[in-house]
Amino acid sequence: MTISEERQAPGRHRADRVAEPSEPTLTPSSHNNGLLEVFRRRYLLRLLVRSTVQARYQGTVLGWIWSYVQPGVRFCMYYFVFQILIGRGGTEVYPFAIHLICGMVLVHFFTETFNGGTRSLVSNRSLIVKLPVPRELFPVATMLVAFWHTMPMVVITLGASLILGWTPSLVGIAAGMLGLAIIGVLGLALSLLFSVANVFFRDFSKVTQTLTQFTTFSVPMIYPYSLVEDRFSRIPWVADVYLLNPVAEAVLLMQRCFWVPLTRDPEAALVEQMPADLVSRGLVMLALSLVGLALAQVWFSKLERRVPERL
């Protein structure tokens, strides 16, 4: 190489470096900030929730009105059977139909979120494989769809309670909202855990269906909470273990909202039919559910990158 060529070489090298395009930083399509990314892309969440709700009532004449007709018929059936035919609710559990429907509202919300959330990744495999969307989007959408279908039951419970003479109170309304929040957070946490596990082992969807069968009988819905205390009065720690169930705590909070004000003596019902410090227990359950949601997010983040290849 001549001296003139050596003098021109640095410039030529600099030109080559300028001409070379910068290499893009490669990140996996599933790279996101977890649940925060889902709410950052909330337009996708709204689209998925809307399409899921519309698909459920597609081709029907009444459409979304069915979401009110079905729980309304169910409530009338339970009212006739338990309140009129069997005669439940004569004194301390009056009216028993409201006691029952309060439990049905939250049990429905929980089972729909848990079962649907567990299947959410597998059910949306085509979207997950083709689109770079946060995987948490699908369990969250399932929880919101379940909440959408639970609201008609809440409206019917509210209407029936008003007809029977229900008087709202700030404490009662706060208790009912707290119960819904516990179920929403708990159901989402379990959905994150089981949805990603269901991708690797499809048996988990069967496990959730089996577990939710026990939900109806593990909460004070078809029987009052006082029955648990009475039957296990000699071993009182059983009632304490019973209240460790967040779903049971949420059902009691919903009953505190609608059912307790309709009893013949609400003050006595709070003492005899409800556990002590009900709202405080509910706040603790909500805090524990939030901790569980954070742990579920960590578990989900570790495994969700392998989801597309397993699907």
N, C-alpha and C positions, 0 to 999 in steps of 0.2 A: 504494500500500500504506500503510495507517495505521500509527501508532506501535505500537498493540497487536499488529497483525499482524506487524510487524517483530520485536517481542519474542518472538512465538511461532514465528517462522520457524526459528531455530537448532535449537529442540527438534524441530520437525517434520522438519528435514533429518537430525538425528541418528537419529530414529525410522526414517526411510526407509533410512538406512545400515544400521541394525540389522536391519531386515526383509529387506534384500536378501541372498540366500544367497551364500556365498562360492563363487567359481568354482573348480572342481577343476583341478588341474594335469594337463595332458594329456601323457602319455608314450606312446611307441609300444609296442605289445604285445610287441615283441621286445626291449625294453630290459632288460638283465640284466648280470650281472657275469661273463659268459663261462662257463668251465668251473666256476668256483666256484658259480655259480647252479645248475648241473646237480646238483652234489653237495648243495647246500642243499635242492633239491627231489628228493632221492634216492628218495622214495616214488614219484614219477613214473618215475624210472629203473628201479626194481624192477618196476613194473607193465609197462613196455614190454618189458623183458628177458623177464619171465615169459610174457607173451602171445606174444612172438616164438618162444620155445622151444616152447611148447605148440602153436602153430600148425604148427610143423615136423613134429611127430609126431602131429598130430590124425588120427584115423581109422585108425591102425595098431594092430595087436594087441600088439606088443612095446613100443611107445612109446619112451621114452628109452633102452631097452636096445639099440636099433639104433645108438646112438652108440658102444657098445662092440663090437657085432658087426662093423660095417663096418671099423673100423681093425684089429680082431683078425684078420679074414680077410685083410686087406691085408698085415699083418705076416707071417702064415703063408705067404702066397704068395711074398713077397720072400725069406723065409728058405729056402723050398724051392728057389727058382730060383737065388739067388746063393750060398747057403751049401752046398747039397747038390748041385744039378744042375751049376752052373758051377764050383763049388769055390773061390769067393772066400773069403779069410780064412784061408788056410793058416798064415801066420806073423804078419807084422807088422800085418795088418789084421783079425785075428781078434777077435770074430766080425763079419763084414761086415754082417750083418743089423741089428745094433744100431747100427753106424755109419750105415746108411741110414735107419733109423727115427728116429734123433735129428734128422737133417735134415728128414725128412718132417713131424715135429711142428711145427717152427718155420716151415717153408715154408707149411704149411697155415694156421697162425695168422696169418701175414703176409698171404697172399693173400685169406683170408676177410675180414680186417679192411679191407684196402685196397679190394678190389672192392666189398664190401658197404657200406663207409663212403662210397664215392664215389656210390653210388646211393641213399643213405639219405634225403636230403632230397626227391628226386623221388619215391621210393617212399612217403613219408609226407606227400604234398602235402595230403591232406584234413585231417590233424591240424594241419599248420602253418598253413593258411589259416583254420581255425575256432578254434583254441585259442591263447591267449597263452602259449606255452611257450618256453623257451630253445631256439634252433635247434641248439645244440651237443648237445642231448640225444640226437639220433638217431645221429650218428657215435659217441658214447660208448657208446650201447646196442649198436650193431653190434660194436664192439670187445669188449664184455663177452660178447655172444652167441658170438662167435668163440672167445673164451677158454673159455667153457663147453663148446663142442664140441671144443676141443683137449685138455681135461683127460682124457677117456677114452684118448686116444692116449698121454698121459704115464703114465697108470696101467698101460696095457698094456706100455709100454717098461720101466717099473719092475718089473712082474711078470716079464717075460721076462729082464731083467737079473738078478733075484734067482735065477731058475731056473738061469741059466748061471754063477752064483757071484759075482755083483757084491757088493762090500763098500763101503758108503757111507762118505764122508768129508765133513767140514765144508767143506773147500775145494771139493770137487766139487759138493756140493749148492748152495753159494753161487754157483758158476759157472753151474749150470743155472738158478737163479732169476734171475741177472743176465741170462742170455740171453732168458728170457721177458719180463723187464722192458724190455729194449731193443726187442723186437718190439712189445710193447704200446704203448710211447710213440711209437715211429717210425710204426707203423700208424695211430695216432690222429692224429698230426700230418699225415700224408699224406691221411687221410680228411677232415680239416677243410679242407685246401687244395683237394682235388679235388671234394668234395661241393658246395661253393658255386660252384665253377667249372662243374660239371656242370649247375647250374640255368640258367646263361646259355648254355652251349654243350654240348649233350648228347653231343658227340663225346668228351668226356673219359671217359665210362664205357667207350668202346671203347679209348681210349688206355691205361687202367689194365689192361684185359684183355690187351692186347698186351704191356705191360711185365711183367706177372706171369708171362707165358710164359717169360721169360728167367730168372726167379728160380731155377728148379730147376737150371739149368746154371751159374748164377753163384755157387753156394755149394758147398762140399766135401761133397756128399751122395752122389752116385753115383761119386765119385772122391775119394781122400784129398787133403788139403792138400799133402802132400809131393810129389805129382805136379806141382803148380804150381811149386814151388821147383825141382824137377829139370828140368822142361822149359824153364824160363827162368833157368837158372843163370848164363848169360852176360849176362843183362840183369836183375839182381836187383831193380831198381826196379819191375818188373812185379808181383812178389809183394807189394810194399808197396802198390801201387795196388789190387791185388786185395783186400787187407785193409781198404781204405777203405769197403768195402761193409758196412754195419752188419748186414745179414742174414747174411752169411758169418761175421762175428765172433760173432754169436749162435749159429749152428749149431756153431761150434767150441767154444763154451762148453758147449753141451748135450752134445757128444761128450766134453768133458772130464769131465762129470759121470757119464755112463753107460758110454761106450765105452772110454776109456783104462784104467779099472780092470780091464776084462775082457781086455785084451791080455796076451800072454805075459810081457811085461816092461814094466809101466806107466811106470817111470822112463825107460826108453829111448824109449817111445812119446811121452812129453812132450817129449823133446829132438828126436826125428826126425820126428814126425808133427804136432806143434803149433808154432805160432809162439812166439817168445820174448815174455815179459811178457803172456800171454794175458789174465789177469784185469785187469791195468792198462789194456790196450787196451779191454777191455769197459767199464770204468768211464768212460773217455774217450768211448766211443761212446754210453753212456747220457747223459752230460752234454750231448753235442752233440744228441742226440735231444730232450732237454728244452728246449734252446735253440730247436730247430726247432719244437717244440710251441708255445712262446711266440710265435714269429713267425707260425705258422699261426693262432693265436688272434687276433692283430692283424689279419691279412688277412681272417679270417672275420668279425670284428666290423665291418669297414668295408663289407662287401658284404651281410651277412645281413639288413639292413633292407629291401633290395630283393627279397629272396627271395619273399615272398608274392605280390607283383604279377607276378613272372616265372613263378610256378607257375600 
